[in-house]
Amino acid sequence: MAKRKGITVSRQIMDSQLLHPGATGELTGLLNELIVAAKIISAEVNMAGLADILGQSGKVNIQGEDVQKLDEFANQTIKRRMEQCGYICVMASEEEEGIIPVLEGYEGKYSLAFDPLDGSSNIDVNVSIGTIFSIHRRVSSGKQGSAEDLLQKGSRQVAAGYIIYGSSTVLVYTTGDGVHGFTLDPSVGEFFLSHPDIRIPEQAKYYSVNESYTNYWYEPTRKFINYLKEVDPDSGRPYSLRYIGSLVADFHRNLIKGGIFLYARDRKSTDKPEGKLRLLYEAAPLAMVVEQAGGRAITDDGRRILDIEPRELHQRVPLIIGSKKEVDLAEQFFTASAK
């Protein structure tokens, strides 16, 4: 079915449902509930300075990081919206240690993992931040869901996406039928299709990496980045650095413009030997989006992100994600060092 610019996200979700005759409408309902939560969070983000919710809340999350006030607001907004929507059986948040049950009597057939406000360390300086979500079909048989429903490979996701709160609020999601982007029109409170059938450029001239960690990089990362910076007009080098420090913002720019994002293992993060980014809340959902858009997502030892079987809710992984040819090139550098 052709995707037409200007239609609302609700209409587009309904159109997609029609492509699956056996659909019950529950996934449609779940996505619509997430969209309502996104609108609430977007309004609060835009009013953050005036509402006195910038800055830290005084709490520390499971990752050992200071919880920002907006982080806490976003987390509570999603939890309260989803716990009685009737479409999910269990939730997990990047901000909380254990699983989050739904209210009794409202158990559904999906599970939801989410990062309520990715990039929250940038809140006080007005840098784009976002909500990332991942949806799986439940596999447990009990009335309430369990960790089993969340600890599934990314390749089994039925939907994934993110909402980025920047100069405009943009929703990007996939249900396995391509990637579509919608921009919120605040005058009417509705998301309209602005980026139909997003395809990440196969090759680009941009890379995103935290170069302040250069002295801590292992040799494959150092060699790859140095290669991208070499002057060779015939091969399109040097590449240009574009790094915001907010994963969802860096990813969104690369998805639209093309590029590669790297957060490989390094010597600095000795307390995080498996990498820094979270598999369930960041890497897997963005991997589904990028693959649906024609890109790739792997670890620094060449594993496909979507093939990793999670062992725990807050498992971390190294992440290399973006345009196909750039990720292919990175893989050559990283896998060569392992031989």
Long-range contacts (C-beta under 8 A, 24 or more apart in sequence): 3-178, 3-180, 3-193, 3-196, 3-197, 4-193, 4-196, 5-192, 5-193, 5-194, 5-196, 6-192, 6-193, 7-192, 7-193, 8-182, 8-190, 8-191, 8-192, 8-193, 9-35, 9-171, 9-182, 9-190, 9-191, 9-192, 9-193, 10-35, 10-190, 12-180, 12-182, 12-193, 16-175, 16-177, 19-177, 26-87, 26-108, 26-109, 26-110, 27-87, 27-110, 27-135, 27-158, 27-159, 27-175, 29-85, 29-86, 29-87, 30-85, 30-87, 30-88, 30-108, 30-110, 30-112, 30-135, 30-159, 31-159, 31-173, 33-81, 33-82, 33-85, 33-87, 34-78, 34-81, 34-82, 34-133, 35-171, 35-191, 36-81, 37-77, 37-78, 37-81, 37-82, 37-131, 38-131, 38-163, 38-169, 38-171, 38-184, 39-184, 39-189, 40-77, 40-81, 41-73, 41-74, 41-77, 41-78, 41-116, 41-117, 41-131, 41-163, 41-165, 42-163, 42-165, 42-169, 42-184, 44-70, 44-73, 44-74, 44-77, 45-70, 45-129, 45-165, 46-165, 46-186, 48-123, 54-123, 54-124, 55-123, 55-124, 61-94, 61-95, 61-96, 62-94, 62-95, 62-96, 62-97, 62-314, 63-94, 63-278, 63-314, 67-95, 68-117, 68-120, 68-121, 68-123, 70-117, 70-120, 70-123, 70-129, 71-95, 71-116, 71-117, 71-120, 71-123, 74-116, 74-117, 74-131, 75-116, 75-117, 77-116, 78-114, 78-116, 78-131, 82-112, 88-112, 88-145, 89-138, 89-140, 89-144, 89-145, 89-149, 90-138, 90-144, 90-145, 90-146, 90-147, 90-149, 90-150, 92-147, 92-150, 92-280, 92-281, 92-313, 93-281, 94-118, 94-278, 94-280, 94-281, 94-282, 94-314, 97-313, 97-314, 98-313, 99-145, 99-146, 99-147, 99-150, 99-313, 101-144, 101-145, 102-144, 102-145, 104-144, 107-143, 107-144, 107-145, 108-138, 109-137, 109-138, 110-135, 110-136, 110-137, 110-138, 110-158, 111-135, 111-136, 111-137, 111-138, 111-145, 111-149, 111-150, 111-152, 113-150, 113-280, 113-281, 113-285, 114-281, 115-278, 115-281, 115-282, 118-162, 118-246, 118-247, 118-248, 118-282, 119-244, 119-245, 119-246, 119-247, 119-248, 119-249, 121-245, 122-244, 122-245, 122-246, 127-244, 127-245, 127-246, 127-249, 128-164, 128-165, 128-166, 128-167, 128-244, 128-246, 128-248, 128-249, 128-252, 129-164, 129-165, 129-246, 129-248, 129-249, 130-162, 130-163, 130-164, 130-165, 130-246, 130-248, 130-249, 130-252, 131-162, 131-163, 131-165, 131-248, 132-161, 132-162, 132-248, 132-281, 132-282, 132-285, 132-286, 133-159, 133-160, 133-161, 133-162, 133-285, 134-159, 134-160, 134-280, 134-281, 134-284, 134-285, 134-288, 135-159, 135-160, 147-313, 150-280, 150-310, 150-313, 151-280, 151-309, 151-310, 151-311, 151-312, 151-313, 152-310, 153-284, 153-306, 153-307, 153-308, 153-309, 153-310, 154-279, 154-283, 154-284, 154-285, 154-287, 154-288, 154-305, 154-306, 154-307, 154-308, 155-306, 155-307, 157-284, 157-285, 157-288, 157-306, 160-284, 160-285, 160-286, 160-288, 160-289, 161-285, 161-289, 162-248, 162-251, 162-252, 162-285, 162-286, 162-289, 164-248, 164-249, 164-252, 166-249, 170-194, 170-195, 170-252, 172-198, 172-252, 172-255, 172-289, 173-289, 174-288, 174-289, 174-292, 174-293, 176-288, 176-292, 177-292, 178-292, 178-293, 179-255, 179-289, 179-292, 179-293, 195-256, 198-255, 198-256, 198-293, 199-293, 199-294, 200-254, 200-255, 200-256, 200-258, 200-290, 200-293, 200-294, 200-295, 200-322, 200-323, 200-324, 201-257, 201-258, 201-323, 202-258, 202-294, 202-323, 202-324, 202-325, 203-236, 203-258, 203-323, 203-324, 203-325, 203-326, 204-254, 204-257, 204-258, 204-259, 204-260, 204-322, 204-323, 204-326, 205-236, 205-239, 205-240, 205-258, 205-259, 206-239, 206-240, 206-241, 206-242, 206-253, 206-254, 206-257, 206-258, 206-259, 206-260, 207-239, 207-240, 207-241, 207-242, 207-259, 207-260, 207-261, 207-262, 207-326, 208-241, 208-242, 208-243, 208-244, 208-250, 208-253, 208-254, 208-259, 208-260, 208-261, 208-262, 208-322, 209-241, 209-243, 209-261, 209-262, 209-263, 210-243, 210-245, 210-263, 211-241, 211-243, 213-266, 213-268, 216-266, 216-267, 216-268, 216-269, 217-264, 217-266, 217-267, 218-264, 218-265, 218-266, 218-267, 218-337, 219-337, 220-264, 220-300, 220-333, 220-334, 220-336, 220-337, 221-262, 221-264, 221-266, 221-300, 221-334, 223-333, 224-262, 224-329, 224-330, 224-333, 224-334, 225-262, 227-333, 247-277, 247-282, 247-286, 248-286, 251-286, 251-290, 251-321, 254-321, 254-322, 254-323, 255-289, 255-290, 255-293, 255-295, 258-322, 258-323, 259-322, 259-323, 259-326, 260-320, 260-321, 260-322, 260-323, 260-326, 260-327, 260-330, 261-319, 261-320, 261-321, 261-322, 262-319, 262-320, 262-330, 263-318, 263-319, 263-320, 264-300, 264-318, 264-319, 264-320, 264-334, 265-300, 265-318, 272-316, 274-315, 274-316, 274-317, 274-318, 275-299, 275-300, 275-316, 275-317, 275-318, 275-319, 276-316, 276-318, 277-316, 277-317, 277-318, 277-319, 278-314, 278-315, 278-316, 278-317, 279-305, 279-308, 279-310, 279-315, 279-316, 279-317, 280-310, 280-313, 280-314, 280-315, 282-319, 283-317, 283-319, 283-321, 284-308, 284-310, 286-321, 287-321, 290-321, 290-322, 294-324, 295-321, 295-322, 295-323, 295-324, 295-327, 296-321, 296-322, 296-324, 296-327, 296-328, 297-321, 297-327, 298-327, 298-330, 298-331, 300-334, 301-334, 301-335, 301-338, 302-331, 302-334, 302-335, 302-338
